[in-house]
Amino acid sequence: MALGANLVIAAAKAVGGLLTGSPALLSEAAHSVADSVNEVFLLASLRRSRRPADERHPFGYGKERYFWALLAAVGIFVMGGCFSFFQGFESLGSEEKESSGGYAIGLTVLVVALLAEGISLIRALLQVRGAKEGARDPALRTVIAEDSTAVLGVLLAMAGMVLHLITGDIVWEAGASFAIGLLLVYIAYRLGAEARGQLIGEAVDPELRGRIRALLDAQPEIDNVDTLLTMKLGLDSTLVAARIDLVPGLDSESVELISVRIKESVSGTWPEADHVFLDITEAPAVESLA
């Protein structure tokens, strides 16, 4: 839905910006083009991240979402932010005057864009509320960030055009272009930083990690949890690796059964913990065959 809205809006803004010569409107056109390209990236991420694990990628393809989210952040920075700065600088040296008809066309396009972006934003927010994993989905978070900045960007462009109309000074539209550029650079940085953290390998939140440790500590056969490591592999996939000391006196068969039960307990309590590994640091002594 966001992609369809942005394609129509980008075309309308581009035509309106070329007809009126408005730098703020052209900056918003670049903003919408960047959003459209990024949403193509995000659609690719949704499809590719759902592929099942294979021999080459035994932990699955969940991190694909974060890779494409990072590319989307780069796209927002380059196609949106940099072009907006360019439009702002170029307009300061321009002596072209917009006609009253040009203002009417530009403002009409922006009002339509505001309605379309607002509807897309509301739809994305409802999707977050309706899906348990929605708030953690990098694709959906990127769409929400794009739609939010699009609404704010349209308001900035409208303010710049209205002030230009009132004062006759192009500096207001140039300022709107700079403001849109700064907004896009900030959003690109935030989205890129989030994707970077997930690609490097980020642990689960401290609360969940504490609950996993508490479950392990509660097992009567575990004497001590020496190390607990976690890493998010995707929206619904988490790796849990624990180095544990077992109570003395257990034979090898008991150790095997206990390990299976503990793994099933962790995965049963938190289904996203689909990769659980236990390292037994105090293995029972091997019985003599003599």
N, C-alpha and C positions, 0 to 999 in steps of 0.2 A: 504493500500500500504506500509506504514511504517512497519507494523507488518510482512508482507511477506518478505520484504527486510531484516529485522533484523534477522529473523529465518534462512535464507540462509547464511547471513553473519556470524552469531554466530557460525553455524556449521563449516563454512570454517575457521574461526579464531581459533576455538578450535582445529580442526584437525591440522592446520598449527602450532599452538603453541605447541601442544604435540609432533609433529614430530621434530620441531626445538629446543624446550626448551626455546623459547624466552619469557622472562617475560613481555615485552611490548605487544607482540601479545596475550599472555594469559590474560593480563589486558584488552585488547580491546575485547577479547571474552567474558569476564565477563560483560563488558560494554554493549555489544549487547544482552546478555542474560537478563540483567536487563531491557533494553529497550523493549525487546519482552514481558516480563512478565507485564511490566507497560502498554503496549499497549493493552493487554488483559483486564487489569483493566479499561482502558479508553473506550474500546468498551462496557464493561458492563455499564459504567456510561452513555454513550449515550442512551442505551436502557432503563435503569431504570429511568433516569431523565425525559423521555417523558411520563411517566405514568400520567394519569389524577388525579386530586385531589379526595380524598375520605374522609370519615368521620374521619378517624384516622389522615390523613394529609390534612387538609382543604386548605392549601396553596400550595399543589402540591409537587412534588418531584424534583424541580429544583436544590436544594442544593446537590443532589446525585453526580452531576458532581464534586463539590468541595471536597466531601468526597473521591471519588476515585482518584482525582488528588493528594490529600494528601497521600494516600497509594502509589501512583506512586512515589512521592518524597521520601518516606521512602525506597521504593525498590531501587531507584537510589543510595541512601546513603549506604544501607547495601550491596546489591549485586554488585554494581559497585565500589563505592568509597572504602569501607573497603577491598574488595578483591584486588583492585589495590595496596593499601598500603601493604597488605600481600605479594603480588608478588614482590614488590620492595624490601622489607626487606629480603625475602627469597633468591632473586637473588644475593644480596650482599655477602651472605655466600656461594654461589655456585661456584664450580670450573669447571663446565661443559663448554665446548667450542662448539660453533656452527660451523657447516661446511659451506663451501661456498654455497653448495646446499641448506642448511637450510636457509641461508639469501635470496637466490633466491626465495624459496617457500614462505617465510614470506612476502617479499616485494611484490610478485605477488598477494598474498591474500589481502594485504593492498591496493594495487592499485585498485583491483576489488571492495573492500569494499568502497573505496573513491568515485568511480563512482556511486555505488548503493546508498550510503548515500546522495551524492550530488543531485541525481535525486529525492529522497524522500523529501529532504529539499526544492527543487525548487517547487515540487508539493504542499507542505504544504503552502509555501509562496504565491503561486498563489491562493490557496483556501482562504487564508486570504484576499487577494485583491478582490476576487470575491464575498465574503459574507459580508454583513453589520455587522453581529455579530461575524465574524470570529476572530477579534482581542480580543474579550472578552471571547471567548470560552476556558475554562481551558483545555479541551482535546486537542484542536488544538494548544494552546500555549505550552502545554507539549510536543507534538510531535515536534514542531519547536525547542524547547529547546533541546530535545534529539538529533534531527538530526544535529543541529548546533554543539553541543558538540561532537557528533560522528565524524563529519568531522574534527574538531580540534583534537580530540583524535587520529584519524588515522594519521594525520600529525605528531603529537608528537611521536607516535609509529614508524613511518617511520624514523623520525630524529634520534631516539634512536638507531634503528637497523643499520642505515647507519654509525653513529658515532662509534658504537661498532665494525662494520666491519673495519672501517679505523684505529681505535686506538687499537683495541683488548681489550678494557677495558669495562667490564660488567656494570660499574657504569653509563654509558650513558643510557643503557636500563632500569636500576633500576630507574634512574632519570626520564625517560619517564613515568614509571609506577606511580611514586609519583606525577608527574604533572597531569596525567590522573585522579588519585585519588582525588587530590585537586580540579580539574575542576568539577568532579562529585559531590563532597561534596558541592561546592558552588552552583551549579545548583539545587541540592536537597534542599538546604536551601531557595533559592529564590522561588522555586515552592511551597514548604511547607508553607512559610510565606504568600504567596498569598492565598492559599487554606484556611489557618487558619483564615485569616481576613474575608473571605466570610462565613465560617462556624459559626464564632462567631456572625456575623451580621454586614454588612457594609452598610453605607449610600450610596446613589447615589452621583455622583460627584458634587462639589459645584456649578458648572455652571447650571446643570439641576435643582438642588434644588432651586437656585435663580430664575429660570424661573417659576417653579411651584409656588413659593411664589408670584412672580409678577402677575401671573394669578389670584391667590386668592385675592390679594390686589386690583386688578382691578374690582372685582365684586362689583356692587353698593350696594348690600345688606350686604356686610361684612364691619363692622366697624373697626375690627382689627384682624390680624392673631397673636394669642398669642404664639402658638407653632406649628412647622412643623417637623414631624419625617418621615424619609424614611428608607427603608431597601431593599436591593436586595434579592429576593427570588430565582432567577435563571437568565438565560441569557435573557429571555423575560418576566420576572415577577418581579414586584416591589410593595411593600406596601407603601402607602402614608397615614399618619394619621395627621390630623390638628385640633388644638383646636382654634376655632374662636369665635369672638364676632359679633353678628348681630346688625344691626341698630335697634333702638327701634320702637315699634308700629306695629310689624308684628304679625299676628295671627298664630295659630298652623298649619293651612292648608298651609299658605304661606311658613312657615319654611320648611315644608316637601317638597313642590315643589321646593323651592330654593335649598335645599340640593341635591335633585336628579339632578337638572340641573348643579350644580357645579361639582358633581361627574362625570357626563357624559362629561362635558367640559374638565376636567383633563384627563380622560381616552381617550377621542377623540383626544386630542392634543398629548398625549404620550400613545400609545397603550400598552406599557409594564407596565404602571401603572394600573394593573388590579384589585388591591385591594385598594380602596379609602375609608377612614373612616373620618367622620367629627364629632367633639365633639362641640356641641353648648353650650358655657359657659353661655350665657345670654339668656335663654329661655324666651319667652313671658309670662306674668302673666296669670294665669288661670282665665277665666271669671267666675263670680259668677252666680250660677243657681237660686238664689232667685229672 
